[in-house]
Amino acid sequence: MTEKAEAPLSYTPLQDRLRQLLDGPAALDKRALLGTLCAEVSRRETRAYAAGWNDALAALPHGPRRENGA
């Protein structure tokens, strides 16, 4: 499964986002709230992990590639 990259238009700190979820207009039961919180943290971890890989790949030298046996 591939996931479309999300470009953050505006960054909301995790603590503020969790507060929005907890104080939202619809009351969630414990299971729904836990699922929502886990999904939010997972989404942020995935973006942070991908950003780290992008930074690492950008730091690699971009010289000409050597052919095997050359």
C-alpha positions, -999 to 999 in steps of 0.1 A, spaced: 0 0 0 13 34 -9 4 65 9 2 99 -8 27 123 7 11 151 27 25 185 25 17 203 58 0 235 50 1 246 86 18 228 114 -2 221 146 19 210 175 10 175 188 -1 187 222 -25 213 205 -38 186 181 -45 162 210 -63 189 229 -84 196 198 -93 159 197 -101 157 234 -121 189 235 -138 184 202 -175 189 195 -183 152 195 -178 132 226 -159 99 218 -160 68 239 -127 55 252 -120 31 224 -128 56 197 -107 83 214 -78 59 218 -80 49 182 -81 85 171 -51 94 193 -31 64 180 -39 73 144 -28 109 149 5 99 166 12 72 139 5 97 111 30 122 127 56 94 132 53 83 96 58 119 83 88 124 106 103 90 95 99 99 58 114 134 64 144 118 80 149 95 49 145 125 26 172 144 45 195 114 45 190 108 7 196 145 0 229 143 19 242 115 -3 268 125 -29 254 128 -64 285 120 -85 284 98 -116 274 62 -109 300 35 -115 291 5 -135 297 -30 -121 330 -44 -134 344 -10 -144 
